[in-house]
């Protein structure tokens, strides 16, 4: 199955990807839900619902969950296990498909009705929904806060608001590394272990191209996501302390690197996901800097390339610097419309804060766990025949613990669209990176009413 339809597995700001919260009163299992405060905003929500400090003694009733593809498949499978452990409960999973998922979710949030008990969201969507639809998601802090240390800080930040209130539980994450073609590197006489910095990477790219005729990497011709990956690797997002930060030295350094690769004719531009998969299969490029979920595409759609791939950490910007980033990831949240939020939370916790279940979903559905205890399972130490017996998932498990934490805001999507245009002018029209980013920063500031850094 193509990883195109995996959760959170495509370029952001939702890039060509499967991208990416009222009801007061009764119908609450065991009376475990409390209502507090008043909220205003896009959802018209009358209040923010909070889970009580302690769980209901008995779980009963039914919940409905919206999801898609392998995530829906995983929940259907484990939902049966949950029902057996809790007689009298029913878990209904509805695969709503990815294409129109966010249209349906956004309409439901705006209307204050029509949503299920549990929603699947891509992680980067959460801050926007929290900010734009206040009160539309159940505040899970009383139960979830005790799980905080069991997830990477970078992941936990995406499910929390500025005051630390938790509105979702992390599912999978996207630690990044460099997938490389063993045969290309051997032909060129390049040792992938020597790619300590991005300068090393560019130098190796020239050698690889001279020896094999292949480009170094593939970029999406219309909506590149590698720039945001490189920016997060340096510990930065589109905003810093609430200010627009796309014209910073880190941003300029990232975009200059991409332009350098293009100018050296080391980039193969392709259209969208299908173009990426096809070009990868045809061996048009020697490396792919991306997340752990790419393994699902390689081992599933490109199984005939078994033995030809290896994985090393991302090159760093400076020797000894950070060698990973994040791309993708997903969460489960409970809309305030839920008729059974207590059961909704119980199932989310069962699914996402349980080592055995998380490992099970990695094995069977390829969903890389955000839950850190799962990464200690022996499964992640096993050699993989596809990678010539390299224990590739061991590397990703190690990298997942050191993903840089970046700031998320309600304006990320708006900023990302403007940045995409700026990146395209540099990569396709030869514009100066600094000039393009400063122009983008001014546009974002105007569009969001925020100040710029510096």
C-alpha positions as CSV (number, residue, x, y, z in Angstrom):
1,X,0.0,0.0,0.0
2,X,1.3,3.4,-0.9
3,X,2.4,5.5,2.0
4,X,0.6,8.4,0.2
5,X,-2.4,7.4,2.2
6,X,-0.6,6.9,5.5
7,X,-1.3,9.3,8.3
8,X,0.9,12.3,8.4
9,X,3.2,10.9,5.9
10,X,3.4,13.5,3.2
11,X,5.1,16.8,2.9
12,X,3.7,19.7,4.9
13,X,2.1,22.2,5.3
14,X,0.2,19.5,4.3
15,X,2.2,19.4,1.1
16,X,0.9,16.8,-1.5
17,X,-0.2,15.0,1.5
18,X,-2.9,13.2,3.2
19,X,-3.0,16.3,4.7
20,X,-4.2,17.0,7.9
21,X,-13.2,20.4,17.5
22,X,-20.4,21.8,21.3
23,X,-22.4,20.2,23.2
24,X,-23.3,20.9,26.8
25,X,-24.8,18.7,29.4
26,X,-26.0,15.1,29.4
27,X,-25.1,11.8,27.8
28,X,-21.7,11.6,29.5
29,X,-20.5,8.3,30.7
30,X,-20.4,8.2,34.5
31,X,-20.8,12.0,34.7
32,X,-17.1,12.2,34.2
33,X,-17.1,15.3,32.0
34,X,-17.2,18.8,33.5
35,X,-17.9,22.1,31.8
36,X,-15.9,25.2,32.4
37,X,-15.7,28.7,31.2
38,X,-17.0,30.4,28.1
39,X,-15.4,30.5,24.7
40,X,-15.8,32.6,21.7
41,X,-14.6,32.0,18.2
42,X,-15.2,30.3,14.9
43,X,-17.1,27.3,16.3
44,X,-19.6,29.2,18.3
45,X,-18.9,26.8,21.1
46,X,-20.6,27.6,24.4
47,X,-17.8,26.3,26.6
48,X,-14.7,24.2,27.0
49,X,-15.4,20.7,28.2
50,X,-12.8,19.1,30.5
51,X,-12.4,15.5,31.5
52,X,-12.7,14.9,35.2
53,X,-9.7,14.0,37.3
54,X,-10.6,10.3,37.6
55,X,-12.0,7.8,35.1
56,X,-15.5,6.3,35.3
57,X,-15.7,3.0,37.1
58,X,-17.4,1.4,34.2
59,X,-17.1,2.1,30.5
60,X,-20.3,1.6,28.5
61,X,-21.9,2.7,25.2
62,X,-20.7,3.5,21.7
63,X,-18.2,5.9,20.1
64,X,-17.7,6.7,16.5
65,X,-14.3,7.6,15.1
66,X,-13.4,9.3,11.8
67,X,-10.1,8.3,10.2
68,X,-8.7,7.0,6.9
69,X,-6.6,4.3,5.3
70,X,-4.1,2.4,7.5
71,X,-5.1,4.4,10.6
72,X,-8.7,3.3,10.2
73,X,-7.6,-0.2,9.6
74,X,-5.5,-0.2,12.8
75,X,-8.4,1.1,14.9
76,X,-10.8,-1.4,13.5
77,X,-8.5,-4.2,14.4
78,X,-7.7,-3.0,17.9
79,X,-11.2,-1.8,18.5
80,X,-12.3,-5.4,18.6
81,X,-9.7,-6.1,21.3
82,X,-11.0,-3.1,23.3
83,X,-14.6,-4.3,23.1
84,X,-13.6,-7.7,24.4
85,X,-11.8,-6.1,27.3
86,X,-14.8,-3.8,28.0
87,X,-18.1,-5.7,27.5
88,X,-20.9,-3.3,26.7
89,X,-18.8,-1.0,24.6
90,X,-18.8,-0.5,20.8
91,X,-16.1,1.1,18.7
92,X,-17.2,2.1,15.3
93,X,-14.5,3.3,12.9
94,X,-15.6,5.2,9.8
95,X,-13.1,5.5,7.0
96,X,-14.0,9.0,5.6
97,X,-11.2,9.0,3.1
98,X,-8.5,11.6,3.0
99,X,-9.5,13.8,0.1
100,X,-12.4,15.5,1.8
101,X,-11.6,14.8,5.5
102,X,-10.7,18.3,6.5
103,X,-13.6,19.9,4.7
104,X,-15.9,17.7,6.7
105,X,-14.0,18.3,10.0
106,X,-13.9,22.1,9.5
107,X,-17.6,22.3,8.6
108,X,-18.5,20.3,11.7
109,X,-16.3,22.5,13.9
110,X,-17.9,25.6,12.5
111,X,-21.4,24.3,12.9
112,X,-20.9,22.8,16.3
113,X,-22.5,19.6,15.2
114,X,-22.1,16.6,12.9
115,X,-18.8,15.3,14.2
116,X,-18.0,11.9,15.7
117,X,-16.7,11.1,19.2
118,X,-13.0,10.9,18.0
119,X,-11.2,12.7,15.2
120,X,-8.0,11.8,13.5
121,X,-5.9,14.8,12.7
122,X,-2.4,15.4,11.3
123,X,-0.4,16.9,14.2
124,X,0.4,20.2,12.5
125,X,-3.3,20.9,12.1
126,X,-4.0,20.9,15.9
127,X,-2.7,24.4,16.8
128,X,-4.8,26.0,14.2
129,X,-8.0,24.2,15.3
130,X,-7.3,25.0,18.9
131,X,-6.9,28.7,18.1
132,X,-9.5,29.1,15.4
133,X,-12.2,26.9,17.1
134,X,-11.9,27.6,20.9
135,X,-14.0,25.3,23.0
136,X,-14.5,22.8,20.1
137,X,-12.2,20.2,21.5
138,X,-12.4,18.5,24.9
139,X,-9.6,19.6,27.2
140,X,-7.8,16.3,28.1
141,X,-5.3,17.8,30.4
142,X,-6.5,16.1,33.6
143,X,-5.8,12.7,32.2
144,X,-3.2,13.3,29.5
145,X,-0.8,15.5,31.5
146,X,0.6,12.5,33.3
147,X,1.7,11.0,30.0
148,X,3.8,14.1,28.9
149,X,7.2,12.5,29.6
150,X,6.3,9.5,27.5
151,X,6.4,11.5,24.3
152,X,9.1,13.6,22.7
153,X,8.8,17.3,23.7
154,X,8.6,18.2,20.0
155,X,5.5,16.1,19.6
156,X,3.8,17.1,22.8
157,X,4.0,20.7,22.0
158,X,1.8,20.2,19.0
159,X,-1.1,18.9,21.1
160,X,-0.9,21.6,23.8
161,X,-1.9,25.3,23.8
162,X,0.2,28.2,25.1
163,X,-1.0,27.6,28.6
164,X,-0.2,23.9,28.6
165,X,-3.7,22.6,28.2
166,X,-3.8,19.3,26.2
167,X,-6.3,18.8,23.4
168,X,-5.1,15.7,21.7
169,X,-3.0,12.6,22.2
170,X,0.0,11.9,19.8
171,X,-0.2,8.8,17.7
172,X,2.7,8.5,15.2
173,X,5.6,10.8,14.4
174,X,8.0,11.4,11.5
175,X,11.7,11.4,12.6
176,X,13.8,12.1,9.6
177,X,17.0,10.6,8.2
178,X,18.7,10.1,4.9
179,X,17.7,7.1,2.8
180,X,20.4,6.3,0.2
181,X,21.0,4.0,-2.7
182,X,23.8,1.6,-1.7
183,X,24.5,0.7,-5.3
184,X,24.9,4.3,-6.4
185,X,27.3,5.1,-3.4
186,X,29.3,2.0,-4.1
187,X,29.7,2.8,-7.8
188,X,30.9,6.3,-6.9
189,X,33.1,5.2,-4.1
190,X,31.4,7.4,-1.6
191,X,31.0,6.2,2.0
192,X,27.6,7.4,3.3
193,X,29.1,7.5,6.8
194,X,31.2,10.5,5.8
195,X,28.1,12.7,5.2
196,X,28.5,14.5,8.5
197,X,27.4,17.9,7.2
198,X,25.3,19.3,4.3
199,X,28.6,20.6,2.8
200,X,29.7,16.9,2.7
201,X,26.4,16.0,1.1
202,X,26.8,18.5,-1.7
203,X,30.3,17.4,-2.4
204,X,29.3,13.8,-2.4
205,X,26.4,14.7,-4.8
206,X,28.9,15.9,-7.4
207,X,30.8,12.6,-7.2
208,X,27.7,10.5,-7.3
209,X,26.4,12.4,-10.4
210,X,29.8,12.1,-12.2
211,X,29.9,8.3,-11.5
212,X,26.3,7.3,-12.0
213,X,24.6,10.1,-14.0
214,X,22.0,10.3,-11.2
215,X,20.8,13.4,-9.4
216,X,21.2,13.7,-5.6
217,X,17.6,14.2,-4.5
218,X,14.1,14.7,-5.7
219,X,12.1,17.9,-4.9
220,X,8.4,18.5,-5.5
221,X,8.2,21.0,-8.4
222,X,5.3,22.9,-7.0
223,X,5.1,22.5,-3.2
224,X,8.5,21.6,-1.7
225,X,8.5,20.4,1.9
226,X,12.3,20.0,2.3
227,X,12.7,23.7,3.3
228,X,10.6,23.3,6.4
229,X,12.4,20.1,7.3
230,X,15.7,21.9,7.1
231,X,14.4,24.8,9.1
232,X,13.1,22.5,11.9
233,X,16.4,20.8,12.0
234,X,17.8,24.1,13.1
235,X,15.2,24.4,15.8
236,X,12.9,26.9,14.1
237,X,9.4,27.0,12.6
238,X,7.6,29.9,10.8
239,X,7.3,31.9,14.0
240,X,9.5,32.6,17.1
241,X,7.9,34.1,20.2
242,X,4.9,34.8,18.1
243,X,6.8,36.8,15.6
244,X,7.3,36.0,11.9
245,X,10.7,34.2,11.6
246,X,11.0,33.2,7.9
247,X,13.7,35.8,7.2
248,X,16.1,34.6,9.9
249,X,19.7,33.4,9.4
250,X,18.5,29.8,9.8
251,X,15.9,30.2,7.2
252,X,18.3,31.8,4.7
253,X,20.8,29.1,5.4
254,X,18.2,26.4,4.6
255,X,17.0,28.0,1.4
256,X,20.6,28.8,0.3
257,X,21.4,25.1,0.6
258,X,18.5,24.1,-1.6
259,X,19.5,26.7,-4.2
260,X,23.1,25.5,-4.1
261,X,21.8,22.0,-4.9
262,X,19.7,23.2,-7.8
263,X,22.5,25.4,-9.2
264,X,24.8,22.3,-9.1
265,X,22.2,20.4,-11.1
266,X,21.8,17.9,-8.3
267,X,18.0,18.1,-8.1
268,X,15.4,16.2,-10.0
269,X,12.1,18.0,-9.9
270,X,8.9,15.9,-10.0
271,X,5.2,16.6,-9.7
272,X,3.6,15.5,-6.5
273,X,3.6,12.2,-4.6
274,X,3.2,10.0,-7.7
275,X,6.1,11.7,-9.4
276,X,8.3,11.1,-6.3
277,X,7.5,7.4,-6.1
278,X,7.9,6.8,-9.8
279,X,11.2,8.7,-10.0
280,X,12.5,6.9,-6.9
281,X,11.6,3.5,-8.4
282,X,13.4,4.5,-11.6
283,X,16.5,5.4,-9.6
284,X,16.7,9.0,-10.7
285,X,18.2,10.1,-7.4
286,X,20.6,8.7,-5.0
287,X,19.1,9.9,-1.7
288,X,15.9,10.9,-0.1
289,X,16.0,13.0,3.1
290,X,12.6,12.2,4.7
291,X,10.8,10.6,7.6
292,X,10.5,7.0,8.9
293,X,7.2,6.5,7.1
294,X,9.0,6.4,3.8
295,X,9.9,2.9,4.8
296,X,6.3,1.9,4.1
297,X,6.5,3.1,0.5
298,X,9.9,1.5,-0.1
299,X,9.0,-1.9,1.3
300,X,5.5,-1.9,0.0
301,X,5.4,-0.1,-3.4
302,X,9.1,-0.5,-4.3
303,X,9.8,-4.0,-2.9
304,X,11.8,-4.9,-6.0
305,X,14.6,-2.5,-4.7
306,X,15.1,-4.6,-1.6
307,X,18.8,-4.7,-0.6
308,X,19.6,-1.5,-2.5
309,X,18.8,1.0,0.3
310,X,20.5,2.1,3.5
311,X,19.8,4.8,6.1
312,X,22.0,7.3,7.9
313,X,21.2,10.4,10.0
314,X,20.6,13.6,8.2
315,X,23.8,15.6,7.6
316,X,24.1,18.5,10.1
317,X,24.4,22.2,9.2
318,X,27.5,22.3,11.4
319,X,29.8,19.5,12.5
320,X,28.4,17.9,15.6
321,X,25.0,19.6,15.1
322,X,21.5,18.2,15.1
323,X,21.1,15.3,12.6
324,X,17.3,14.8,12.4
325,X,14.1,16.7,11.9
326,X,10.4,15.8,11.7
327,X,7.9,15.4,8.8
328,X,4.4,14.4,9.5
329,X,2.7,12.7,12.4
330,X,-0.9,12.4,13.6
331,X,-3.1,12.6,16.7
332,X,-6.5,11.7,18.1
333,X,-8.7,14.3,19.7
334,X,-12.3,14.4,21.2
335,X,-14.7,17.0,19.8
336,X,-16.8,18.7,22.4
337,X,-19.8,17.4,20.5
338,X,-19.0,13.9,21.7
339,X,-21.8,12.1,23.4
340,X,-19.4,9.8,25.2
341,X,-16.1,11.6,25.8
342,X,-15.2,9.3,28.7
343,X,-15.2,6.2,26.4
344,X,-13.5,8.3,23.6
345,X,-10.6,9.1,25.9
346,X,-10.4,5.5,27.2
347,X,-10.0,4.2,23.7
348,X,-7.5,6.8,22.7
349,X,-5.4,6.1,25.7
350,X,-5.7,2.3,25.1
351,X,-4.6,2.8,21.5
352,X,-1.8,5.4,21.9
353,X,-0.4,5.1,25.4
354,X,0.1,1.3,25.4
355,X,3.5,-0.1,24.3
356,X,2.1,-3.4,22.9
357,X,-0.6,-1.7,20.8
358,X,1.8,0.9,19.5
359,X,4.3,-1.8,18.5
360,X,1.5,-3.8,17.0
361,X,0.5,-0.8,14.7
362,X,4.1,-0.4,13.7
363,X,4.4,-4.0,12.7
364,X,1.1,-4.3,11.0
365,X,0.2,-0.9,9.7
366,X,3.6,0.8,9.6
367,X,2.7,3.7,12.0
368,X,5.9,4.8,13.6
369,X,5.1,5.3,17.4
370,X,5.3,8.7,19.0
371,X,5.0,6.8,22.4
372,X,8.6,6.6,23.6
373,X,8.2,3.3,25.6
374,X,7.3,1.5,22.4
375,X,10.6,2.5,20.8
376,X,12.4,0.3,23.4
377,X,10.7,-2.8,22.1
378,X,13.1,-5.4,20.5
379,X,11.3,-5.1,17.2
380,X,13.1,-1.8,16.6
381,X,16.5,-3.5,17.0
382,X,15.9,-6.2,14.3
383,X,17.9,-6.2,11.1
384,X,15.8,-5.5,8.0
385,X,16.4,-7.6,4.8
386,X,15.2,-4.6,2.7
387,X,18.1,-2.5,4.0
388,X,20.7,-5.3,3.5
389,X,20.1,-6.4,7.1
390,X,20.7,-2.9,8.6
391,X,18.4,-2.3,11.6
392,X,17.0,0.8,10.0
393,X,14.2,1.3,12.6
394,X,16.7,1.3,15.4
395,X,18.2,4.5,13.9
396,X,14.8,6.2,13.6
397,X,14.0,5.1,17.2
398,X,17.2,6.9,18.4
399,X,16.5,10.0,16.3
400,X,12.9,10.3,17.5
401,X,14.2,11.3,20.9
402,X,16.1,14.3,19.6
403,X,13.7,16.0,17.2
404,X,14.0,19.7,17.7
405,X,11.0,21.4,19.2
406,X,9.6,24.3,17.3
407,X,6.8,26.9,17.8
408,X,3.4,26.2,16.3
409,X,0.7,28.8,15.8
410,X,-2.7,29.3,14.3
411,X,-1.1,31.0,11.4
412,X,1.2,28.2,10.3
413,X,-0.8,27.2,7.2
414,X,-1.1,30.8,6.0
415,X,2.6,31.3,6.5
416,X,3.5,28.0,4.8
417,X,1.6,29.0,1.7
418,X,3.4,32.3,1.4
419,X,6.8,30.6,2.0
420,X,6.0,28.0,-0.7
421,X,5.7,30.8,-3.2
422,X,9.0,32.3,-2.0
423,X,10.8,29.0,-2.2
424,X,9.6,28.4,-5.7
425,X,10.9,31.8,-6.9
426,X,14.3,30.8,-5.6
427,X,14.4,27.2,-6.9
428,X,12.8,27.8,-10.3
429,X,13.6,31.5,-11.1
430,X,16.9,31.9,-9.4
431,X,15.8,34.6,-7.0
432,X,18.1,35.5,-4.1
433,X,17.2,33.5,-1.0
434,X,17.5,36.4,1.5
435,X,15.5,38.8,-0.7
436,X,12.7,36.2,-1.3
437,X,12.5,35.4,2.4
438,X,12.3,39.0,3.5
439,X,9.5,39.6,1.0
440,X,7.7,36.5,2.4
441,X,8.2,37.7,6.0
442,X,6.6,41.1,5.1
443,X,3.6,39.4,3.4
444,X,3.1,37.1,6.4
445,X,3.2,40.0,8.8
446,X,0.6,41.8,6.8
447,X,-1.6,38.8,6.5
448,X,-1.4,37.8,10.2
449,X,-1.0,41.2,11.9
450,X,2.2,39.8,13.6
451,X,5.6,41.6,13.9
452,X,8.7,40.2,12.3
453,X,11.8,39.0,14.1
454,X,14.6,41.5,14.3
